[in-house]
Amino acid sequence: MCPRGSRRHGNSTYCVPREIGGIKWKRPAEASKIMGLIFYGRRSTVSILDCYLKRNLAKNGGILDGVIFLQRTTDEDDLKFLDKLLDSEPDYTKWVIDMTEGGFASSYDLIQDDVVYIKMDDDIVYIEDSAIPSIVTTRAEHPEFFVVSSNVINQPLISWIHWNLGAVKAYLPELNKAYPAPQPGSKLNWRPSVLPSWQGGDDFQVSEWNPPDHQKHRWLPVKGHTDHILDRTPIVETEYDPFGPGWKKWQVAAQEHYSLFENIENNNLRQYRFGTWDFQLKRMGIQFICMMGKDINLAKPIAADDEHHFAVTMPEQTGRHAVADGGGVVAHFSFGAQAGDEQIEQTDVLDRYRIYAEENICRGPLLWDPILDNHKSP
């Protein structure tokens, strides 16, 4: 017997809450398991994601029966960290993927029909408690949907939605000052409320700005205005286009991440909420999605561009659309076009996600620390 307010989790011995993160969740009737599916490559971000994955395991009060890491790297240090991850949790497992074909099609070779898969990129760095239960419930209640995305920060089409919902706040990069690194023995404070106001001229063009000499920097809130407050910030360039500025511009990503920190601190994630958003055959991002295994197998042979295949090709062929569920927020760190020298890595965004996870999510120290690592973080 499970305690009141909980129920047996599928065929497992675990009792899980009937309501998680405010979501009275349901599992698809045909599902034997709910598994995370991580496209693994980088220890710098997965070390943060690890805390959220463990929090969402059924034995810890979540709904994941386990997590599969798809090994998609040959970097020796990242592979060592993957071994450390697997040793840290018995419900973690690994699939070794044939990467000689190119693309992502081979990542789905071992998919089982009766398993729900929560496919995640390895640079998901924040998962609201309601996110996984919400997308699983939407899939259970609406089997007519082919694929269900979560409410993803830094995903081009959803970035446009967040802007129009008023969830994105005014932030610009700090100018002409060295990065104020924490004093020895102290940690960065992730909360934007402790930041000073942005100081700069009215002629500042953020789209033309990059951090000088590869220097680390932070973004600051723009205060003292009551109207047109977003006009000079990167988000106004965002378009409802999967390959528009929301995909290309690292400055858009930085503003979105800082806005999320502000909304978390102010307990204001409701600003991101929407019901179900049908992308109407536009290319939806698949950074954090829920699919039944039988639908993944139905889609085979899967094209090298798995995102287009799942979000556009299969919805066109089956008449079952790709949608986003707005019930839980997750954060996607960066796209390839946003990454690299003098781009998103030169901000302190990842440090802030790491500190937030340490303070609020992790059950112990992170398994990887950039300060203690002897190599340059990827």
N, C-alpha and C positions, 0 to 999 in steps of 0.2 A: 504493500500500500504506500502511495505517495502522500506526503503532507498536504493539507488543504491549500489550495491555490497553486498546486503543481500537478504534473501528470507524468506518466512513463514516457520516456523519449524513444519512440519507435520500438525497435527490438532490443534496445540496450537496457542496462540495469539502472540507468540514471533517471532521477526525477528532475524535471526542469519546470521553471515557472510557466504558468499559463499566459502571463503577461510580462513582457520584457521591454523596458524603455518606453512604457506606455502603449505598447502594441499587443493586442490580444491575438497572438499569432496562430497560424495554421500551417500544416505541412501538406504538400500534395499527397493525395490518397495513394498514389502508386510508388511513393518514395520509400525506399528501405533505409537510406542514409542521407545525411546532408554533409557534404564535404567541401572544405576550402580547397581551391586549386590555384596555387601561387606560381607565377612565371618567374622563377628565381634567377637573379643575376648579381645583385649588389648588396653587400653586407651593410653599407652605410644607411640604407633605408629599411631593409628587412629587419635589422636589429630593433627598429622602432615598431614596425608592423608586428613582430613576434609578440609583443606585450598584448596587443589587441586580439591576436589570434587565440592566445591562451585564455584571455578573458571571455572569449566567445565559444569556448569548448563546452559541450554539454555537462561535463563533470564539474565545471566551474560556474554553472548557471546560465550558459548560453545555449545555442542549438546546434553547433557544429559537432558531428561525430568524430571528426579528425581533419587533418590538413595534409594535402599532398603538395610537395615542392617539386616542380618541374625543373630539372637542372638544365639551365640554358646559359651556361658560362663555362669557360675553360680557365678562368683566372684562378691561380693556385690559392691565393688568400681568401677569395670568396668561397672556394670549395671547402677550405678548412673551416670557415665559419658555418657553412651548411652542415658539415659533420657535427659541429658543436650544437647547432640547433636541434638536429635529430637526436643527439644524446640527451638534450634537456627535456624532452617531452615524448613519452611513449605513443601518444596519439598523432605524432608527426611521422610522415613517411616520404619517400623520394621516388620519383620516376626519372630515369635517365633517358633523355630525348636524343633522337638522331637529328643532328643539326646540319647534316651534309646537304639536305635537300633545299635549304633556304626557306625563309618564311616561317610560319607558325603551324602549318598543317599537321606535322608529326606530333605536336604537343597533345593531340587528342586521340592517339592510337589506342589507349587503354581505357577509354571511357565506357562505363557500364550504363545500360538503359535505365535501371531503376534507382539511380542515385541523382540527387539534386546537387549540382555543382555551383559553388560561389566562386567564380573565376575572378582573380584579382591580379593587377600588376604588382610588381615588387616594390614600387614606390608609393603605395598607399600608406599614408603616415598619420591618419586619424580616422577612426570609425566610431560614430555615435552608437550607443547601445541599441537603439531601435533600428539601425540600418539593415542588418542581416535578417532579423525577424520580419521586417516590413517587406523586403523584396521577396522573401520566401512566401509570405502570406499572399501577396499580389499574384504570384505565379500559381499558388494553390487555388485562389478564387477565380482566376482568369486564365485557364489553360489555353485560351485562344491566342494569347500572346506568345510569340516565339522566343523572345528574350526580354528580360526585365533588368534595367540598369538601376543602380542606386542614384541618389541625389549627390552628384559628384562635384566638388570644388575643383576648378581647373580642368574642365572638359568643355570644349568650345561652345557647343550649342547650349549647354546648361549654364555656362558663364553668362550668356546673353539673358537667360531667364533670371538668374540671380541679380543681375544688374537692374532688370525691370521690376523685380520684386522689392528693390530697395535694400538688399542685403549687403551690397558692396559699399564700403566706406571710403572716405577720401584719405589716401596715403600717397606720399611722394618720397623719393630717396633723400637721405640726409646729404647735404652738400658741404664740401670744403672742411670736413672735420675727420680726424682719424677715428676709427671704430673704437668705442669705449669698452674694451675687453673687461670682463669681471676681474676683480681683485683675487689674488691667490687665496684659495680656500672658500671662495664664494661662487655662486652659480648665476648664470643669466636668469633674469626674471622674464618669463614669457609674456607677461601681461602688458598689453599696450597702454594701460592707464598710467604707467610710470614713465612713459616716453615724453620728451619735450615736444612742443609744437614744431612743425616744419617751418623753416625760414628760407625764403628764396624770393626771387623777383617775379613780377607778373609775366615776364617774357620767357620764363623757363619752359623748355620743350622736353618733356620726359621721354618722348619717343626717340629723341636723338641722343639721349644720355646713356653712357655706360660708366661703370666705376673705373676711375683712373688707376692705371698700373696694377690691374688685377686685385685691387684692395677690397677687403671685406667691408660691408657697410650694412646699415639698417634703414628701414623706412619709417617715416614719422607721420603722425596724424596732422591733417590740415585743419586748423581750427580758426575761429574768429569770423566765419562766414555763415550766413543763414540761407543764402540762395546760390544757385549755380556752383555748388560746392564740389561737384564731381567734374566740372567742365575741363579742367586741365590735367585730369588724372587718366591713366592708361585705359580704364574700363570703357570710356566713351568711344574707343576705337572698335570695341567688340561688335561683331556681326553674327547673325544667325547663319553661320557658315562653318562647316567642320574643318576647313583649312584656312580660315580667316585669321585675324589678329589674335583671337583667343587661343589659337594653336601655335602661332609663330612667336608671339611677343612674350618674352620673359617678364617684362614689366607688368603685363596684365596679370600673370601668375602671382607675382610678388604682392600686388595690391589685393588680390583675392585671398591669399594666405593670411596677410595681416588683418584683413576684414574678418576672417574666420576667428582669429584669436580674440578680436574685440567682441564678437558676438558670443563666443564661448564664455569670456570673462563676465559679460553682462547677462548671461543666461538668456540669450536672445536668439537661439537657433530657430525659433518659430518664423523668423524672417525668411528663411530658406524654404519653407514648406509649400508644397503644392500637392495636388492629388496624383493623378496618372497623366503623364504627358506623352502623347503619341507623336513620334517624329515623322510620321507620314512618308516613310521610305527615304528620308534623309539619313545620312551616315551618322548614326549615334556612336559615341565612344563606348568601348567595351573594357574600360579600366576596372570596373567593379560590377559584375553582372550575375544574374541567377538564370540557370538553364537546367532543364531536365536532360539527363544523359541520353535518353532516346531521341531528343531533338537534335543534340549534337551529332549523334550517329546518323540520323536522318539526313543531315547536311553533308555527309561525306559523298564524294571526295571534297575535302575542304580546300579552298584556294589558299595560296600563300598569304594573301591579305585576308586574314581571318576576320578582321573587323568589318570590312565591306561585305564579306560573305554572310556573316551572321546578321548584320544590321540592315543590309539592303537586298542582296541576292536572294536569300532564303525567304524574307518577308514578301518579296515580289513573287516568288514561285509558289509559296504556300498560302498567301493571303493572310498570314498571321504576323502582326506588326511587332516592331521593336519599340519598347516604351521605357520611360523612366518613372520610378516610384519616388514620390517626394517625401516619404515618411521618415527618412533617416539620412543624415549627412555623412559623407566620407570625403577625405582630402587626398587628391592625387598631386604628388610633388611637382613633376615636370614632364614635358614632352622632349624628344630629342632636339627639336628646333629651339627650345627654351634653355637648353643645357649647354655647358661648356664655359670656357674662360670668359670673364666679364659678363656673365649672365646670371641665372638664378642661383648657381652655386656660390656666387660672390656675396649673396645676402646671408643673414643669420637665420633665415626661415627654418632650415632643417634643425639647427640648434634649438630653436624654440619648440618645435614639435618633440624633439628628444627630451627636453626638460619637462614639458607638459606631461608626456607619457611617464617619465620617472616619478613625477609627483602624484599622478592621478590614476594611472592604469597598471603599471608594472607591479608584480608581486615581489620583486627583488631587483637588484642591479641589472641594467641592460647587459646582454651577452657580448656587446662590442662597444668600445668607447674610442672615439677618434683621437682623444688625447693620449691614450695608452697604446694606440696602434702604431707600429713602427713604419707603416707604409702610408703613402698618400691615399686618403679615402677616395673611392671611385666616384 
